[in-house]
Every structure is written in structure tokens, then in C-alpha cells.
């Protein structure tokens, strides 16, 4: 690494750390108080947070201050919040609310971002090369979507994204068992990580360091081992049926789009506006702010169930990406397939939220570091992800949202959703089945990362 690049890297890392420190006091989204409640209960009974036993299985009710609810998140995310709760109890035995607790809730995500950057700058240098690794580290650490998602708004996406990205690294480098363990950790943090699966299977089949069949076997073994360790406390407690019941409710949210600026947000705008024309007139009906539309209401007025439609399009889109990339042997193409699979889910699936595109950002950073031809798409998705979150929650501080949705007559979020769909379309042909270049994976030092 040249002295100039090293200096830029240090300055970038310091700047990213200062930005995060400045945003830590931000209250974040309305989900942050929920995470605090989970941390409170988890710090005393994390294995019972889903409920324990019962026939049918009882639902664990989480109570803290004026919050009462349940959780549908997988257990690893809850373990992390429980650790935050234990730490906060050590600082404040009364478990009071305030800036300290808000910052602690964001701590696991910040640590995940830091781990990803450190691994990229160490192990990743042997996979990508020094210049590309430094580029990826800064592209993640200074990324507006990454900073907004974690330090400002307090989402839990970074804890999922870090093992998902490193799992792809591990498979490409000839460590499929480690890749399986990391993939399991990602899915058991947030279920959305499952959309990286097709790209991982492609990488397992096309990497040349371990025979494909043996690589798949090791990947599955590593995944099962990690999942067993994560799930064992739940099973021993007798809360397995309660957990599966809780996680099964992930798909039960009654919303066409939960602020995810995608196809269904455009449909939400069109349906609401169309039904308002008779009372309000065309102009006012189509320029009103867009509100979430429930799936039940959508179907009551005569439209089909959007969930199977979205699922079919998502599966078809991901299958198309994998088919086009079936002969590629480069880490950049595999990472692109992973990132664009997440983007496909975001654009076409119902019940998507404003932060669900986040996982695509570090995956596409890896793709862009390995293959510079992906960099324009990477930045487009990064900006789109940041804009989606900012348009609803600003910087997480009260009054920090200074962009009005009405500035563009038709709700600005609808126009942003249209841009997201257009960006998705431009990436469909970015992988090519005719490409079969060695890529950066073939440049690993002999014996350096391959299993003995």
C-alpha cells in the first residue's frame, strides 16, 4: 500500500469514527425503544423471551416502562441485545432510559461494522489485494447508508451483514465450513440473510480450492454446528416451539409496504389515490402524502394477495441472476449476485421495510472492490438505501428531517421508489454467463488461505 493510500485510509477511518460518535446520541427510529425493552428482558431471561412451554406454545410478552409486545427476531440478535442489557445493568442497576442506553443499543452494530472493516484490511488484503481492500474498507466505513442505519437510526442490520459478507469471503478463500458457520450466524440474527444463500451455493460450486461436493458438505456441517450452538440454550430451556411460533410471525405483518420504496409502495400510492379521486378530485388525490396500506384492505377492495406474487417474482429474479452467473469464477460476480438478490427481494417482495436494502450495500461493496465495473451500481444502491431511511426518519434527531415529501407535488417517496426500480433493472445484465475469468480468487497465495 502506497504512503498516499495509507494516509487516505487513516484519515477516512478517523472521519468515519468521528461521524459515528456525533450521531450516537440520536434517538433513532421508533424501533429503538423496542430494542431497549428486549435488552431489559433479555438481561434477566434471554432464553425465555419467546415464552416457555404451553400447549399451544405461549407467547412471551415483553414489558418495560410503557412498552408491551412480543418479538419475532431470531435468537442471535436477542443474545446481542441481552449482552447490551447486562452491560447497562452494570452501569445503571435501575435500567433507566437515556442517551447512555441509546448508545449501548447501537454498540453491537458499530462493533459489527468495525469487525468487517478490520477483517477486510487484514485477511481481505490477501483475497482482494491491498488497494482493493482499502477501497472496500472506506466504501463501507464512510458509506452514508451504513452510518445512517447504525450510528444514527439504531437498526440491527450490521450484525447480520457482517457474517453474511465474511461468509462469502470464507467460501471463496477455500474455508467452506467457516462460511457455513458465518452464514448460519447471519440468518439467526435476521432471517433476511437467507437471500445471500443462492450466491453462496454458486460460490461453493464454482470455487476451485475445494472439490464442490466436499465444499458443500463442509459448508453444511459448519452451518449446522454454529446453528446448534446458537439454538441449544433455547432447546434446553424448552422454548423451541415458542421460538418457531414467534419467528413464523415475521410474514404476518399487515402492510403492502412498510416504508420500503419499492414496487408495492408505488402500488400503495396508486390504489389510495385512485379511491380518493371521487371525493378529492384527481389533483389532490394523487398529490396527497402516501400512507401504509394493509394487505387485508388491499384484498378487500378486490386486488389479489401480493405476497405470492412478490415471492414468485423474487424467486424468478434470483434464479435469473444465478443462471447468468453460472460460469463465473470471480468473487466480485458472486458478491454482486448476493447483493442484487437482496435488492430483488427489496424491490418486489411485500411487507418490506425502509432498512431492508441495507444488506445489499456491504455485499456490493465487496463486488465493487473486486470488480470496479460494479462501482456505479454500488454507489447508486448506497444512495438509494440512505435516501429511503432518511426520507422517513432523518438523522434520528428530532427535527432532522428537512426534506418535505410534498416538494415534488407527487409524493417524493413515490418518485424515489420509481428510481429504485429503475436501478434494479440496470443491474439485471451485469453478470454474464459467458464470462469465465479467473478473478481475484485465483490470485490467492499458494497455501496461504487454503485448508491444509
N, C-alpha and C positions, 0 to 999 in steps of 0.2 A: 504494500500500500504506500503510495507516494506521500511525502510530507504534507502536500496541499490537501489531499483527500483525507488524511488523518486529522488535520486541523479542522476541516469542514465537518467531519464526523463528530469530533468532540464538541464543537460549537452547536451542532444540531441536537446532540444528546442533551446538552445543558439547556438549550432553549426549550426542548420538549418537556424536560423535568420542571422548569420554571412555569410553563403554561399549565401543567397539571397541578402544581402547588397553588397557583392562583385560582383554579376552578374548584378545588376540593371543598371549599365552604358552601358551594352551591347546593340548594336543597334537592335539585334533581327533579325527576318526574314524580307523578303521584304513586308510582310503584315503590319508591324508596321507603316510605313508611311501612309498606307491606314487608319489604326485606328486613326492616328493623324488628317487626313482630316475629318473623321467622327466626331471626337471630336470638331474640329473647327466649322463645320457647325451646329452640334448638340447644341453647346453652344449658338447659336443665334436663331435656329429654329428647334428644335428636332422633332416636330410633322410634319414638312413639309419636312423632309429629304427624304421621298419616292416620293415626289411630292404631289400636292393637286389638286383634281378635274380633269377635262378634259374628253373628250369622243372620242376615248378611253382614259383611265386614263394616264395622263402624267407621265413620268419617271423623278424623281428628279435627277438632275446632281449635284454631289458634287465636289466642286473646292477648292483647297488650294495649294498655291505655284504652283508647276508644276504637280500636281496630278489632274486628272479629271476622274470621274467614277460614279458608282451607288452602291447601297447596296442591298443585298438580306437577310440580317440578321433580325431576329425578333426584336421587339421594345425594350425589356428589356435590351438587350446588347447595344443598341443605347442610351438609357437613361443613362446607366452607363458611357458610353464614353462622353455623353453630360455633366455629372457632372464633369468628368475629365477636359473637356474643360472650364467649368465655373471656376474651381479652377485655371487652368493655366492662364486664363484671369486676375484673381485677382493678380497673381504673375507677369505676363508679359502681359500688355494690348495689345501689338503688336502681341501677339501669335507667338513668334519666335520659331524656331526649336532648338533642342539641347538636352543635357543629361537630363535636368530637365523634359522636356516634355516626353522623352522616359521613365523615371522612373514613371511619373504620369500615363502614359498609362498602365503600368504594375500594378498600385496600386489596381484596383478592383480585379484582380486575386489574388494578395497577401492577400488582406483582406478576400477573399472567403476561401483561404487555412487556414488562421488564425481562421476564424469563425468555420470551420469544426473541426479543432483541439480542440478549446475551448469547443465546444458542446460535442464532444466525451469524453473529460476529465471531463465533468460535468454531463450532462444528460446521456451521453453514459455509464458512470460508473454504473448507475442503470440498464441499459439494458444488458451490457456485463460483468460487474464486473470490479473491479479496475485494475487488471493485464492485462486483455484483452483490456480494453480501452486504457491503457498506451501503449500497443503494437501497437494498431491501430494508435494512435496519432503519434508515432515515425515512423511507417511504411509509413505514408503519409508525415509527415514533413521532413523526411530525404530521401524521395524517389527520386532517380535520375531523373525519368521521370517527376515528379511533379516540381522539382526545375528547370529542363531544360525547360519545357514547359512554365512556368510562368516568373520566375525571369530572365532567360537568353533570351528566344526567344519571349516572349511577346504575346503568344496566349491568347484567351478568354475562354478557356475550363474550367478553375477552377470555373468561375462564373456560369456555367451550372452544373458542377459536384457537387458542394456543396449542392444546394437544391435538386438535384436528390437523393443523398445519404441520406440526412436528411429526405426526404420524405419517403424513405423505413423504416428508423428508426421510424418515426411517426406512420406509418401504423402498424408496428409490436408491438408498445407500446400501441396501442389502441386509437390513435388520427387520425382517417381516414380523417377528414376534414382538419386538418393541413397537412396531407400527400398529399391530393389533391391540396392544395394551393401551396405547395412546388414543386410538380410535374409540375403544370402549369407554375410556375416561371422558372423552368429548361427548359421546351420546348420553352418558349417565350424568352429565352436567346439564345439557339441554338437548332435547330429542331432535332438534333441527339439524344437528351434526350428521344425521343419517344420510343427508343428501350429498355428503362427501364420499359415501360408500361406493358408488359406481366408478368414480375416478380411482379410488384405492384398488378396486378389483382390476381395472385397466392397468394400473402401475404394477400390480403383482404379476399379471400375465406377461407384460412387456419388458420388465426389468431383466437384466441379463446376469445378475450376480448370483442368483439362487434359482435352480430349476423351478418353473412355475408351480407345479404340483406341490413341491416341498415348501415353497414360499407361502402358498395358500394355507397349508397345514400349520405352519408356524404362526402365521397371522391369526388364524382362528384360535390356536392354543393360547397365544398371548392375550387375545381379547377375552377369552373365557376366564383365564387366570385373573386378569385385572377386574373383570366384572364380578367374579366370585368374592374377591377381597372387598370390593365396594359394597356388595349386596349382603354379605354374610351377617353383619350386625342386624340388618332388617329381618333376615330369615330367623336368626336365633331369637330375636325378640318376639317372633310370632306375628309380625306385621306385614308379611309378604302379600297376602290378599288385600290388605288395606292399601299398600303401595300401588299394586297393579290397578286397583279400582281408581285411585287418585290420578295416576298418570293417564289412565284411559279417558279422563275428563278433559284432556288437553284439546280434543277435537270437538268439544261440546259448546264452545263459545258461540253465542248467537249474534254474529256480526258478519256482514258480507266482506267488509274490510275494516280492520281495527286501526285506521290511520296509515295503513300501508298504501303508498301511492302506486297503485298497480291497475290492472285491467278492471278489477272489481270496484275500485274507488271511482273509476270513470263510470261504470255501470250504476253505482250508487248515485252519483250526480245526475245521470240521465233519468233514472227512474223517479227520483224525488222531484226533479224539475218538471218532468212530463205530467206528473199528477198534480202539480201546483199551477199549471197553465190556466185551467178553468177559473180558478179563484183569483190568481195574481196577475195573469197575463204572461205572454212569452218572455218579455224582457226581464221582469222581476223574478219570474220563476227560475230562469236559467242563470241568473247572476246572484242568487242567494248563496250564503255560505253552506258548504256541504257538511252534513252530519252523518254519523254512522247509521247504517240501515241494517236491521236484524234480518237474518236469513229466514226466520219464520214469517215475518211480514212480507218479505220478498216473494215467498212462495204463496202466501195467502192471496196476493193480488194477481196470481196466475203465472208466475215465472217458475222455471224448473229449479230443482235443487242444484246450487252452484258447486257443491263440494265434489261430487263425482265428475262433473265437467272439468273443474280445475285439476283434479287429480289425473284425469286422462291426458290432458294437455301437458302437464308437468312430466308425467312418465314418458310420453311421446317425445317431448323436447329433450329430455336427458338421454333417452335411447338414441336419438339423432346425433347428439354430441359425441357419445361414446362410439357410435358407428363410424363417424367421420374421423375420429382419432384412433381407430383401432390398430393402425400400424405405426403410430408414433412411438418413439422410444426416448423422448426427452422429458425431463422433469417439468419444464415450462409448459408443455402441452397438457400434461396430466394435471398440473395445478390449475391451468385455465379451465379444463373440463370440470374440475371440482368447483371453482368459483362460479362458472356460468351455470352449473347445475343448481347452485344455491340461488342465483339470480332468476333462473327459470321458475323455481318454486315461489320466489317472491312475487314475480310478475303475474302468475296465473293461478296460484292457489288462493282459495277463500280463507278468511279468518287470519290473514297476515297482519302483523303489527308494524309500526313505523321503524323498529330497530332490527327487523328480521333480515335485512340485506347486509348487515354488518359482517357476517361470516365470510361473505364473498371478498371483502376488502383485503385481509391478510393473505388469502389464497391467491388472489390476483396480483398482490404484491410479489409473491413468490414467482408466479408466472412471468411477470414483467421483469423481474430481476434476471431470470434465466433466459428469457426471450424478449429483447427490447421491443419487438413488434407488438407486444401486448400492452405497452405502456399507456397509449392513448385511451384504451378501453379501461385500464386500471384507474386512471385519474377520473374518467367520466363516471365510473361506478362509485368512486370515493366521494366525489362531489354530490352525486345523487343521494348517497346514503346520508351524508351530513345534512343536506337540504331537507330531506324527509323528516329527520328528527328535529331540526331547528324550526321548521315551519309550524310545529305543534308545541314545542317546549322551550324554544330559545336556547339560552346557555344554562338553563337550570336555575338562574336567579330570578326573583320576582321582577317583572317589568323588562326582562332582557329580550323579549320578542318584539322587534321593532319593524318587522315586515308585515304589512297588512294583507290578508288573503284577498281583499277586495280591490287591491291596486290594479289588477288586470281585468276588471269587470267580471269575466268568468273566473270563479274561484281559482286563485293561483295554484292551489294544491292539485286541481284537475289538470292544469297545463303541465305541472311537474310530473304528474302520473303519465301523461302522454309522452313526455320526454323520456321517462324511464322505459316505456315500452319500445320506443324508437332505439334507445341504446341497446336494449336486449337484442333487437333484430339485427343490429350491425355485427354482433358477435357470433351469430349462428354459423358463419362460414369461416371463422378464424382458425379452426382446426381443420386439417386436411389429411384424409386417409392416404393420399399419395406421398406424404412426407414421411420419410423413414431415416431421419438423420440421427447421428449418434447423440447429439445434445450434450449437455454438461454432465450428465450422469456417467457417460463413458470416459470422462476425464478424471475420475477419482483416482487417487494414488493407489498403486497396486498394493493390496493387502491392508491399506490404511483404515478402511471402514468396513470391509467385508468380514463376516463372521469366520472365525477360524474353523 
